[in-house]
């Protein structure tokens, strides 16, 4: 009898015990047993895949990749190695490599909805919209209510600014989940309505999210921004301040809170918050806010000086340009206001605020 035949039962026993240890969470013991099996039989794919699985459980995806690739050198179509290797690449954020391995897996099992969804996710990450859509649609043709495909499809459309389509996918999730809905689906639906400027329709979704998790940042932000879009600064201020209570050094929230105070005529509070944001780090919107506070106090000339400096530093920032035109108009310098407005139009000719300002200045 050859040496190989004599060792076969030992290898089978070792791998069986190793997988039992791995399932029980005894990873060190499993690795020791798998390693012993590989020392006896270097091409044993059960042991090589087991070493890859053990490495993944330890969070060592780089080692897992090496073990799975070693298995595939001996057995190129090994589904367990392909699955593990693709998942390891995904964890390492090597989405191109992950997609390529998932495609190899699909050659052997092209109706596996778990794999179809994962490869679609990988293509979404690398912004291959056509292939990602094709795969999500394939999953939904097999399982029309597959949650992972609907969530992924929603993200795909949202990332491509197709908010109506994203809303459709996430609304299907909402319908099928009912009271068990994931809070992230609620905030995603709310964000679609925000992007579509259908602010009143976003409010109930963010409110429901807050009922589920009162301090949820994304729900509080969404509600505050909806009320901001609905021109209700008193309501938006309520939620901006809740965020600040937990995150007092957030420059974006400090600036938004200051904007709400300015809209309500509390210029001292607005100035203080804008200055606090700037003290944390450069913030062009807080700088613009400081300038508008000067203008609101009747000092349009100081506002112009601030905004002219900002325009030199940020020549393509439309908000600087429009606020500068407003400030020139407030100072009675209409020729300068019109000249600045023409500069605004060259930056963003379709901007609705620019068109509105143009009408007011008689351009």
Order of alpha helices (4+ residues) and beta strands (2+ residues): alpha-alpha-alpha-alpha-alpha-alpha-alpha-alpha-alpha-alpha-alpha-alpha-alpha-alpha-alpha-alpha-alpha-alpha-alpha-alpha-alpha
